[in-house]
Amino acid sequence: MEYDKSRRSFIGKVSAGTIAYMAAYTMPVFARTTNDPDTLAILGGTPVRDRMKWPEWPYRNQQIIDNLTETTNSGIWSRVDSPHGRVASWEDDFKALIGTNYCVATGSGTQAISTCMFALGIGPGDEVITSPYTDMGTVSAILTCQALPVFADLDPDTYQLDPKEVELKITSRTKAILPVHILGAPCDMGSIMAIAKRHGLFVVEDAAQAHLATFRGQHVGTIGNLGCFSFQASKQIPCGEGGAVAGNDEKLMDTVYTVMNHGTARTAKKDWKGRVLGEHVTIGPKYRMNEFQAAVLQGQLSTIRKRFDKRMENGSYLTGLLKGFPGLTVQKKYEGTDSVAHYLFGMRYNKEYFDNIPRDLFLKAINAEGVGLTGYISNGLHREPWVDNIMERKVYNTMIGKQRMKEWRESMRNFPMCDKVCAEMAGLYAVGTLLGTKRDMDTIAEAVMKVYKNRDKLSKVKI
């Protein structure tokens, strides 16, 4: 029996009662030729979400505006202007939010990871194992200290680093593992931490998309040696650009602070006039968060947990609506996952159940119905031009050696599971969308089922 017949009762039970994330893409506009709700919008019919709006994103409220005005008038715009300013206060707020002992704010999530690399002494000749399915910022942070990013392939059901593949990539040059909690779901941190312990490696978590997600009772970003977060405009806690490093080791986190602060430590000395000066103890970039970024973050502090819980509630509800539908498979979560942050609501598009309609045509048809699904990352980072770029750089050929660089270049050709994920992803940007109503969630499922029911009519549509 065709699946749409078995799902009629489901559609009937959908309550009467992403953002289609407009900052990330623009919905296609199609000329309406009929008011028939059963005709696909891409073919001129009425969209499922006709004149319906998604929650606005990024989040803003009056408190943010008031904080920015107050900060402007105060004249304290840099964290160095006051040891008790907004940046220092936000560090206290955020470490309390995720349950860690220490926090150092940075200007971006990429800067947070870069700070960790420097703080751990990772440099030329060293290798860091990470995921090819991530933002370029993850890799850029490794390259900043002239270490070599080494990719391991994915678990195609979770889109996360496959721990078995990670262990295969470890050599005498490996210094750290950099797991990415992609889409806001935790990696298999139990296995990754066990691997790191066996081989004496650091673990730096890229939790840029996973604020407040938990694994076995711990917030991600607090499980490894260090954890990194992003507050970029698309993230669940946004301030335009911004980041943070979290950790529980006081000595290591003091080093993190020093690196972030262009090599100037917290420990102070006095000059001949009695003025307190920081001691310049090492080298480091200046990755400070400014007071305006912190003002925006503090302005939403009272709503962060509420928004997280709402995304969890709607994510679970949407998962239930799609349960058993073979055309889309929701991102699998590892055993031990307590909660998910939902940066994207990840799904695999199974084209065989849509009469082999290309994924991009499916996405176009869904977008026309007012539901913004996206393919997200089009290529794994192993397929991007930076790979050839660093092959030409003297520092890599000198410090690592031409033979190792040649081997590394060859290894970049074979990540089939990452390629599979890139080709099949049909994700919903969730930071704003999952703050909607139950009715909003229903329309997502209705749009999917409408396209499924009319899949035979899409074969002649040009992408």
C-alpha positions in Angstrom: 0.0 0.0 0.0 1.3 3.4 -0.8 2.5 5.4 2.1 0.2 8.4 1.6 -2.8 6.2 2.1 -1.5 4.9 5.4 -0.8 8.4 6.4 -4.3 9.9 5.8 -5.3 9.3 9.4 -2.1 11.1 10.4 -3.0 14.2 8.4 -6.5 14.1 9.7 -5.2 14.1 13.3 -2.8 16.9 12.8 -4.0 19.6 15.1 -6.1 22.4 13.4 -4.5 24.4 15.5 12.2 27.4 8.9 12.2 30.3 10.3 12.5 29.2 7.0 15.6 30.9 8.1 15.6 34.1 6.0 19.1 35.1 6.9 20.4 31.9 5.3 18.4 31.8 2.1 15.5 33.4 0.3 12.3 31.5 -0.4 11.5 31.1 -4.1 8.4 33.0 -5.3 6.1 31.2 -7.7 3.2 32.7 -9.6 -0.1 31.3 -8.3 -2.4 30.0 -11.1 -5.0 28.3 -8.9 -6.3 28.4 -5.4 -6.4 24.7 -5.2 -4.6 23.7 -1.9 -3.9 20.2 -3.3 -1.9 21.6 -6.2 1.8 22.0 -5.4 2.8 25.6 -4.9 5.7 25.1 -7.2 3.1 24.3 -9.9 1.0 27.3 -9.2 -1.1 26.1 -6.2 -1.7 27.6 -2.8 1.2 27.0 -0.4 0.6 25.1 2.8 1.8 28.1 4.8 -0.2 30.7 2.8 0.4 34.1 4.5 1.7 32.4 7.7 4.8 33.8 9.3 7.6 32.2 11.2 9.1 33.6 14.5 11.6 36.4 13.8 15.3 35.7 14.1 17.8 36.8 15.5 16.1 37.1 18.8 15.8 40.7 20.2 14.0 42.4 23.0 13.8 45.7 24.8 16.4 44.6 27.4 19.0 44.2 24.6 18.3 47.7 23.3 18.5 49.1 26.9 21.8 47.3 27.5 23.3 48.7 24.3 22.2 52.3 25.2 23.6 51.9 28.7 26.9 50.6 27.4 27.2 53.4 24.8 26.6 56.0 27.5 28.9 54.5 30.0 32.0 54.9 27.8 33.2 51.4 28.8 33.4 49.7 25.4 36.3 47.3 25.9 36.7 44.7 28.6 40.0 46.2 29.6 38.1 49.4 30.6 36.6 47.7 33.6 37.4 44.3 35.3 33.8 44.2 36.3 32.2 45.1 33.0 29.7 43.3 30.8 32.2 40.8 29.3 33.4 39.7 32.7 29.8 39.4 33.9 28.8 37.4 30.9 31.6 35.0 31.5 30.1 34.4 35.0 26.6 34.1 33.5 27.6 31.6 30.8 29.7 29.3 33.0 26.8 29.1 35.4 24.5 28.3 32.5 26.5 25.3 31.3 27.9 24.2 34.7 31.7 24.8 34.3 34.2 26.4 36.6 35.7 28.9 34.1 34.8 30.8 31.0 36.8 33.1 28.7 34.8 35.1 26.2 36.2 35.7 22.6 35.2 37.7 19.5 33.9 34.6 17.7 33.6 30.8 17.8 36.5 30.4 15.4 38.6 32.6 17.7 37.6 30.4 20.6 38.9 27.3 18.9 42.1 29.0 17.8 42.7 30.2 21.3 42.5 26.6 22.5 44.9 25.4 19.9 47.5 28.0 21.0 46.8 27.4 24.7 47.4 23.6 24.3 50.7 24.3 22.6 49.6 22.9 19.2 51.7 24.2 16.3 53.7 23.3 13.2 54.2 19.6 12.7 51.2 18.7 14.9 47.9 17.1 13.7 44.3 17.6 15.0 41.6 15.1 14.0 38.3 16.6 13.2 35.2 16.4 11.1 35.0 17.3 7.3 31.3 18.1 7.9 31.5 21.5 9.6 31.9 25.2 9.1 35.3 26.3 7.8 35.9 28.1 11.1 36.7 24.8 12.7 39.5 24.0 10.3 40.6 27.7 10.0 41.3 27.7 13.8 43.7 24.7 13.4 45.4 26.3 10.4 45.9 29.5 12.3 48.5 27.8 14.5 49.9 26.1 11.4 48.9 22.6 12.5 47.5 20.1 10.1 43.7 19.3 10.2 43.2 15.5 9.7 39.7 14.4 8.8 37.9 11.2 9.9 34.7 10.1 8.2 31.2 10.3 9.7 28.6 8.0 11.0 26.0 8.6 8.3 23.0 8.3 10.6 24.2 10.9 13.2 26.3 13.1 10.9 29.0 13.0 13.7 32.6 11.8 13.7 32.7 8.0 13.7 34.9 7.1 16.7 36.2 4.0 14.9 37.4 6.2 12.0 39.0 8.7 14.5 41.1 6.0 16.0 42.4 4.9 12.6 43.7 8.4 11.9 45.9 8.7 15.1 49.6 8.9 14.5 52.6 10.0 16.6 51.9 13.5 15.2 48.3 13.6 16.6 47.9 16.0 19.5 44.2 16.5 19.8 40.7 15.4 18.7 38.2 18.2 17.8 34.7 16.7 17.8 32.0 18.9 16.3 28.5 18.6 17.9 27.0 19.2 14.5 23.4 20.6 14.2 23.3 20.9 18.0 23.3 17.1 18.8 26.1 15.7 21.0 28.8 13.5 19.5 29.6 10.1 21.0 31.6 11.7 23.7 32.0 8.5 25.7 33.9 6.8 22.9 35.9 9.9 22.0 37.0 10.5 25.5 38.0 6.8 25.9 40.1 7.0 22.6 41.8 10.2 23.8 42.7 8.6 27.1 44.2 5.6 25.5 46.4 7.7 23.2 47.1 10.6 25.6 45.4 13.2 23.4 43.6 16.5 24.2 39.9 16.8 23.4 38.6 20.3 22.4 34.8 20.3 21.8 33.4 22.4 19.0 30.0 23.1 20.6 29.4 26.2 18.4 25.9 24.9 17.5 25.1 23.0 20.7 24.5 25.5 23.6 22.9 23.7 26.6 22.8 20.2 24.9 23.7 17.5 27.3 25.3 14.0 27.1 25.2 11.7 30.1 24.2 14.5 32.4 26.9 17.0 31.3 26.6 19.9 29.0 28.6 19.5 25.8 31.6 21.8 25.8 32.3 20.8 29.5 33.3 17.1 28.8 36.7 17.5 27.0 39.7 19.4 28.1 38.2 22.6 26.6 34.9 23.5 25.0 34.2 26.2 22.4 31.0 28.1 21.7 29.8 30.6 19.1 27.4 33.5 19.5 27.2 34.3 15.8 23.9 35.7 14.6 22.5 32.3 13.4 23.3 30.6 16.7 20.8 29.9 19.5 22.4 32.6 21.7 23.3 35.3 19.2 25.1 38.6 19.3 26.2 39.1 15.7 29.7 37.6 16.4 31.1 36.2 19.6 32.4 33.1 21.2 33.6 31.5 24.5 36.0 28.9 25.8 34.8 26.8 28.8 36.9 24.5 31.0 37.4 23.2 34.5 41.2 23.3 34.7 42.2 26.6 36.4 45.8 26.6 35.1 44.8 25.8 31.5 42.0 28.4 31.5 44.5 31.0 32.8 46.5 30.1 29.7 43.4 30.4 27.5 42.8 33.9 28.9 46.5 34.9 28.3 46.4 33.7 24.7 43.1 35.5 24.1 44.5 38.7 25.6 47.5 38.9 23.1 49.8 37.1 25.5 49.1 39.4 28.5 48.3 37.4 31.7 45.8 38.1 34.4 48.7 38.3 36.9 49.7 41.9 37.3 52.6 44.1 38.2 52.8 47.8 39.0 54.7 50.4 37.0 56.8 53.2 38.6 53.6 55.3 39.1 51.8 52.5 40.8 49.5 51.7 37.9 48.5 48.0 37.6 49.7 46.5 34.3 49.3 43.0 33.0 52.4 40.9 32.4 53.3 40.1 28.8 54.3 36.5 29.3 53.8 34.9 25.8 52.6 35.5 22.3 49.0 35.4 21.3 46.4 37.1 19.1 43.9 39.6 20.5 40.6 37.8 20.5 38.7 39.9 23.1 34.9 40.1 23.1 33.8 43.7 23.4 31.3 45.2 25.8 28.6 45.7 23.1 28.6 42.0 22.2 28.2 41.1 25.9 25.4 43.7 26.3 23.4 41.8 23.6 24.1 38.5 25.2 23.2 39.6 28.7 20.0 41.1 27.4 18.6 37.7 26.5 19.9 35.8 29.6 16.4 35.4 31.1 15.1 33.8 27.9 17.8 31.4 26.9 16.7 28.3 28.9 13.0 28.9 27.9 13.9 29.0 24.2 16.0 25.9 24.6 13.2 24.0 26.2 10.7 25.2 23.5 13.0 23.9 20.7 13.3 20.6 22.5 9.5 20.4 22.9 8.8 21.2 19.2 11.7 19.0 18.0 10.3 16.0 19.8 6.8 16.8 18.5 8.0 17.1 14.9 10.0 13.9 15.3 6.8 12.2 16.3 4.9 13.6 13.3 7.5 12.2 10.9 7.9 8.9 12.7 7.6 6.0 10.4 7.6 8.1 7.2 10.3 6.4 5.0 10.9 9.5 2.8 12.7 11.4 5.6 14.9 10.0 8.3 15.5 12.2 11.3 19.1 12.6 12.6 19.9 9.7 15.0 21.0 10.5 18.5 23.6 8.6 20.4 22.7 6.6 23.5 23.5 8.9 26.4 22.1 12.0 24.7 19.9 13.7 27.2 19.0 16.8 25.2 19.6 18.4 21.8 20.2 22.1 21.0 18.6 22.0 17.6 20.6 24.3 15.4 19.3 22.4 12.5 16.6 19.8 12.6 18.5 17.3 10.5 16.9 14.8 8.1 18.1 12.4 5.4 16.2 12.6 2.2 15.5 9.1 0.9 14.8 9.8 -2.8 13.7 6.2 -3.6 10.5 6.9 -1.7 9.9 10.0 -3.8 10.2 8.2 -7.2 13.9 9.2 -7.3 13.1 12.9 -7.6 16.4 14.8 -7.1 17.0 16.1 -3.6 17.3 19.7 -4.8 13.9 19.5 -6.6 12.3 18.2 -3.4 13.8 21.1 -1.5 12.6 23.6 -4.0 9.0 22.1 -3.9 9.0 22.2 0.0 10.3 25.8 0.0 7.5 26.8 -2.3 5.1 25.5 0.3 6.6 28.0 2.8 8.8 25.5 4.7 12.4 26.2 4.4 14.4 23.0 4.2 18.0 23.2 3.1 20.8 21.0 1.9 23.0 22.9 4.5 26.7 22.1 3.7 27.0 21.3 0.0 30.5 19.9 0.1 32.6 18.4 2.9 35.6 20.5 3.6 37.8 17.8 2.0 36.4 19.0 -1.3 37.2 22.7 -0.9 40.1 24.7 -2.5 41.9 25.4 0.8 43.2 21.8 0.6 45.4 22.6 -2.5 46.2 26.0 -1.1 48.1 24.7 1.9 49.9 22.2 -0.2 51.7 25.1 -1.7 52.7 26.7 1.6 56.3 26.5 2.6 55.6 26.1 6.3 53.7 22.9 5.8 56.2 21.4 3.4 59.1 22.4 5.7 57.7 21.6 9.1 55.6 18.5 8.2 57.5 17.3 5.1 56.6 16.9 1.5 56.0 13.1 1.8 53.5 13.5 4.7 51.8 16.3 2.9 51.4 14.2 -0.2 49.9 11.4 1.9 47.6 13.9 3.6 46.4 15.2 0.2 45.7 11.7 -1.0 43.7 11.0 2.2 41.4 13.9 1.4 39.9 12.0 -1.6 38.0 9.4 0.4 35.2 10.4 2.8 32.3 8.5 1.3 30.0 8.9 4.4 30.5 12.6 4.5 29.7 12.8 0.8 26.6 10.8 1.4 25.4 13.1 4.2 26.0 16.2 2.0 24.1 14.7 -0.9 21.1 13.6 1.3 20.7 16.3 3.9 17.3 18.0 4.1 17.6 20.1 7.2 15.3 22.7 8.8 17.0 25.7 10.3 15.7 25.3 13.8 16.8 28.3 15.9 13.8 30.3 15.0 11.5 27.8 13.4 11.3 25.5 16.4 10.2 28.5 18.5 6.9 28.4 16.6 3.5 26.9 17.6 2.4 23.3 17.4 0.4 24.4 14.4 3.6 25.6 12.8 5.1 22.2 13.3 2.0 20.6 11.8 2.5 22.6 8.6 6.0 21.2 8.2 4.6 17.7 8.2 1.7 18.7 5.9 4.1 20.2 3.4 6.2 17.1 3.3 3.1 14.9 2.8 1.8 17.2 0.1 5.0 17.0 -1.9 5.1 13.2 -1.3 1.5 12.8 -2.5 2.2 14.8 -5.7 5.7 13.4 -6.3 4.7 12.1 -9.7 3.9 15.6 -10.9 7.4 16.9 -10.2 9.2 14.9 -12.7 8.9 17.5 -15.4 9.9 20.5 -13.2 13.4 21.9 -14.0 15.6 22.6 -11.0 
